[in-house]
Amino acid sequence: CPHPWAFQLDDERDVLYLAMSNDETDGHWLDLPYQWKRRPQAAGPDLPDDPRALLDAIIASPDDDEPRLVYADWLATRDEARAEFIVLQCELARMEGTDLSHLDPIRQGQAAAHVTKLEERASILLKRNKKRWVAPLRAGALESGSGRKMSYPTKWVFRRGFVDEIVMNMDDFSLAGAQLFALEPVRSLRLTAVTGATSFMDCEGLERLRELDLSAQRLNRKLVAALASKPLTALRVLNIAACGLEPMSMKALTKADWPALRTLNLSVNPLRDNGAEHLASWPTACGLETLSIQFCEILGPVGEAALTRLREHGVHVDRGA
């Protein structure tokens, strides 16, 4: 077992189970369909009393499961439910891309049934404990420098054991976003009630985002230019549909250097042909996989030629029906 937490597949019994050991099992693996057990701490790494360094390691390497599992070790004697939940979600995420086509239909069905059991168990743990787990993100726990209590996120989604996605009011995020990013490895953010203020872009940790959704918010040219100036090097998905972007706003956006961006939604913005031409000249746009550009008033030959250039770079241009 490479790590104190592990899922084991018993080939003889065709059973997938979470195999842990503790003093009661004397170190032997259990062959139950699902059994949560904890290995002795001596079998794992030396763990500190203060979890801050463990959280920092998770935030610094959000794609790596190992820091999350080490944190589960730390939690095992403090919050066993959260430890189990972290391990379950990490394993379920790992199994999402598992190819089972080489198995016979019976074993495929068994594997699917076991995944369902693990999903159900994770769902039960979240339902029972979510309120407690998100308590640090709630209004009473987050205060601005002025002492004003913040409104907490209106939505939070757990992935691989931690809060990965939040939806929050822009003004409150401007004041509390850095605290949120320090508490959880948030990588997906949707902002509501966006005004022309650019203060939210000064939030420490914004550069870690993989997904940013500002759709249906009014973005003026100044705000777009400020957004374009941010080094969002991890950003893969940007949704700025229905934001009132016109050709000059599109020109401002082309100043951005976001090498990881793969999905961009610009639908329902009056970009017109000039905006499409600015878009096609943007190096970041040429690296996209998918561009949604429905109802953008791109009707003339100049705009069509610009979109053709993007397609020649391998961009899938979605213009709707």
C-alpha positions in Angstrom: 0.0 0.0 0.0 1.8 3.2 -1.2 -0.2 5.4 1.2 -2.1 5.0 4.5 -5.3 5.5 2.6 -6.0 3.2 -0.3 -8.7 1.4 -2.2 -8.1 -2.2 -2.9 -9.5 -4.4 -5.7 -9.8 -8.1 -4.6 -9.5 -9.9 -8.0 -10.8 -13.2 -6.5 -13.9 -11.8 -5.0 -14.4 -8.9 -7.5 -14.8 -6.6 -4.5 -13.7 -3.0 -4.5 -13.3 -1.7 -0.9 -11.6 1.1 1.0 -9.0 -0.9 2.8 -7.6 0.5 6.0 -6.2 -1.2 9.1 -6.2 -0.2 12.7 -5.2 -1.8 16.0 -8.4 -4.0 16.0 -7.6 -5.6 12.6 -3.9 -6.0 13.6 -2.8 -4.6 10.3 -4.7 -7.0 8.0 -6.8 -5.7 5.1 -10.5 -6.1 5.3 -12.5 -7.6 2.4 -15.8 -5.9 3.0 -17.7 -4.2 0.2 -17.1 -0.9 2.0 -15.3 -0.5 5.2 -13.6 2.6 6.6 -10.6 1.9 8.7 -7.5 3.8 9.6 -3.9 2.6 9.6 -1.7 3.3 12.6 -0.2 6.7 12.4 3.3 5.1 12.4 2.5 3.8 9.0 2.2 7.3 7.6 4.4 10.4 7.5 5.2 12.4 10.6 2.5 15.0 10.9 2.6 18.4 12.6 0.2 19.6 15.3 -0.7 22.7 13.2 -2.4 21.9 9.9 -1.5 25.2 8.3 1.5 23.8 6.4 -0.6 20.9 5.2 -3.3 23.3 3.9 -0.6 25.4 2.2 0.7 22.3 0.5 -2.8 21.5 -0.9 -3.3 25.1 -2.1 0.2 25.1 -3.7 -0.4 21.8 -5.6 -4.2 21.7 -6.2 -3.9 18.9 -8.9 -1.9 16.6 -6.6 -3.9 14.2 -4.4 -1.0 13.3 -2.1 -1.2 16.5 0.0 -4.9 16.0 0.4 -4.4 12.4 1.6 -1.7 13.5 4.0 -4.2 16.0 5.4 -6.7 13.2 5.7 -4.1 11.4 7.9 -3.9 14.5 10.1 -7.7 14.6 10.4 -8.1 10.9 11.1 -8.1 11.3 14.9 -9.7 14.8 14.8 -12.5 14.6 12.2 -12.8 11.1 10.9 -15.8 12.0 8.8 -13.9 14.7 6.9 -10.9 12.3 6.5 -13.1 9.7 5.0 -14.8 12.2 2.7 -11.5 13.5 1.4 -10.3 10.0 0.5 -13.6 9.0 -1.0 -13.8 12.1 -3.3 -10.1 11.8 -4.3 -10.7 8.1 -5.3 -13.9 8.9 -7.1 -12.2 11.7 -9.1 -9.3 9.3 -9.9 -11.8 6.7 -11.1 -13.7 9.1 -13.4 -11.2 8.5 -16.2 -10.7 4.8 -15.6 -11.2 2.7 -18.7 -13.1 -0.5 -17.8 -13.7 -1.6 -21.4 -11.2 -4.5 -20.9 -13.4 -6.0 -18.2 -16.3 -8.4 -19.0 -19.8 -7.0 -18.7 -20.3 -8.5 -15.3 -17.2 -7.0 -13.8 -18.1 -3.6 -15.4 -21.4 -3.7 -13.7 -19.8 -4.6 -10.4 -17.4 -1.8 -10.7 -20.2 0.7 -11.5 -22.2 -0.6 -8.5 -19.2 0.0 -6.2 -18.6 3.5 -7.5 -22.3 4.2 -6.8 -21.9 3.0 -3.2 -18.9 5.2 -2.7 -20.8 8.2 -4.2 -23.7 7.5 -1.9 -21.4 7.4 1.1 -19.7 10.6 0.2 -23.1 12.3 -0.3 -24.2 11.1 3.1 -21.1 12.5 4.8 -21.4 15.8 3.0 -25.1 16.1 3.9 -24.3 15.4 7.6 -21.3 17.6 7.9 -21.4 20.3 5.3 -22.6 23.0 7.6 -19.8 22.4 10.0 -17.1 22.1 7.3 -18.0 25.4 5.6 -18.3 27.2 8.9 -15.0 29.0 8.4 -16.4 30.4 5.1 -19.6 31.7 6.7 -20.5 35.3 7.6 -19.4 35.2 11.2 -16.0 33.9 10.3 -15.0 36.4 7.7 -14.6 40.0 8.5 -13.2 42.9 6.5 -10.6 45.2 7.9 -13.3 47.6 8.8 -15.0 45.0 11.0 -18.0 44.7 8.7 -19.3 41.1 8.6 -19.2 39.6 5.2 -22.0 37.7 3.4 -20.8 34.2 2.8 -20.7 32.4 -0.6 -24.2 31.5 -1.9 -22.9 28.3 -3.3 -19.9 26.0 -2.6 -19.0 22.8 -4.4 -16.7 20.2 -2.9 -14.3 18.4 -5.1 -11.6 15.9 -4.0 -12.5 16.7 -0.4 -12.3 20.5 -0.4 -14.3 23.5 -1.5 -13.4 23.9 -5.2 -16.1 26.3 -6.4 -17.8 29.3 -4.9 -20.4 31.8 -6.0 -20.2 35.2 -4.2 -21.2 38.8 -4.3 -18.4 40.9 -5.9 -18.1 43.5 -3.1 -17.9 40.9 -0.4 -15.4 38.9 -2.5 -13.2 42.0 -2.9 -12.9 42.2 0.9 -12.8 38.5 1.8 -11.5 36.7 -1.2 -8.0 36.4 0.0 -9.2 34.8 3.2 -11.3 32.3 1.3 -8.4 31.4 -0.9 -6.2 30.8 2.2 -8.8 28.5 3.7 -9.7 26.3 0.8 -8.1 25.4 -2.6 -10.8 27.3 -4.5 -10.3 27.1 -8.3 -13.7 28.0 -9.7 -15.3 31.4 -9.0 -18.6 33.0 -10.1 -19.1 36.6 -9.2 -22.5 38.3 -8.9 -23.6 41.9 -8.5 -20.5 43.0 -10.4 -20.1 46.8 -10.7 -17.5 48.9 -12.5 -15.1 48.6 -9.6 -11.9 46.7 -10.2 -10.9 46.1 -6.5 -11.8 42.4 -6.6 -9.0 41.8 -9.1 -6.5 42.7 -6.4 -7.4 39.7 -4.4 -4.4 37.5 -3.6 -4.9 34.0 -4.9 -7.0 35.0 -8.0 -4.1 33.8 -10.2 -4.8 30.2 -9.1 -8.3 30.2 -10.7 -9.0 27.6 -13.4 -12.5 28.8 -14.0 -13.9 32.4 -13.8 -17.6 33.2 -14.5 -18.6 36.8 -14.9 -21.6 36.1 -17.2 -24.6 38.4 -17.2 -22.7 41.1 -15.4 -22.1 44.6 -16.9 -18.4 44.9 -17.6 -17.2 48.3 -18.7 -14.1 48.8 -20.8 -12.0 49.8 -17.7 -12.9 46.6 -15.9 -12.1 44.5 -19.0 -8.7 46.2 -19.3 -8.0 45.5 -15.7 -9.0 41.9 -16.1 -6.7 41.6 -19.1 -3.8 42.9 -17.1 -4.0 40.1 -14.6 -1.6 37.2 -15.0 -4.2 34.4 -14.8 -1.8 31.8 -15.9 -3.9 28.9 -14.6 -7.2 30.0 -16.2 -8.7 27.5 -18.5 -12.4 28.5 -18.6 -13.7 32.1 -18.9 -17.4 32.9 -19.2 -18.1 36.5 -20.0 -21.4 36.0 -21.9 -24.0 38.7 -21.9 -21.6 41.3 -20.4 -22.3 44.1 -22.9 -18.9 43.8 -24.5 -18.5 45.9 -27.7 -15.6 46.0 -30.2 -13.3 48.3 -28.1 -13.9 46.1 -25.0 -12.8 43.1 -27.1 -9.7 45.0 -28.1 -8.9 45.7 -24.5 -9.3 42.0 -23.7 -6.7 41.0 -26.3 -4.0 42.5 -24.1 -4.4 39.5 -21.9 -1.7 36.7 -21.9 -3.5 33.6 -20.6 -1.6 30.7 -22.1 -3.8 28.0 -20.4 -7.2 29.4 -21.6 -9.0 26.7 -23.6 -12.7 27.6 -23.3 -14.1 31.1 -23.8 -17.8 32.1 -23.8 -18.5 35.5 -25.5 -22.1 34.8 -26.5 -24.7 37.6 -26.4 -22.2 40.4 -26.6 -22.5 43.0 -29.5 -19.0 42.4 -30.7 -19.9 42.8 -34.4 -17.3 42.3 -37.2 -14.7 44.6 -35.7 -14.8 42.7 -32.4 -14.4 39.5 -34.2 -11.3 40.9 -36.0 -9.8 41.9 -32.7 -10.5 38.5 -31.3 -8.8 36.7 -34.2 -5.7 38.8 -33.7 -5.4 37.7 -30.1 -2.7 35.0 -29.5 -4.6 33.5 -26.6 -7.7 33.0 -28.7 -5.7 31.1 -31.3 -4.9 28.5 -28.6 -8.6 28.0 -27.6 -10.3 24.6 -28.0 -13.8 26.0 -27.8 -15.2 29.5 -28.5 -18.9 30.2 -27.9 -19.9 33.3 -29.9 -23.6 33.1 -30.4 -25.7 36.2 -31.0 -22.7 38.5 -31.3 -23.9 40.4 -34.3 -21.1 39.1 -36.5 -22.8 39.3 -39.9 -20.4 40.8 -42.5 -17.5 39.3 -44.5 -14.8 40.8 -42.2 -16.3 39.0 -39.2 -16.7 35.8 -41.1 -13.1 35.9 -42.3 -11.9 36.5 -38.7 -13.8 33.4 -37.5 -12.4 31.4 -40.3 -8.9 32.3 -39.2 -9.7 31.0 -35.7 -11.0 27.7 -37.2 -7.8 27.3 -39.1 -6.0 27.4 -35.7 -8.1 24.4 -34.6 -10.6 26.4 -32.6 -14.2 25.0 -32.5 -16.4 28.0 -33.0 -19.9 27.6 -31.7 -22.3 30.0 -33.3 -25.4 28.2 -32.3 -28.1 26.9 -34.6 
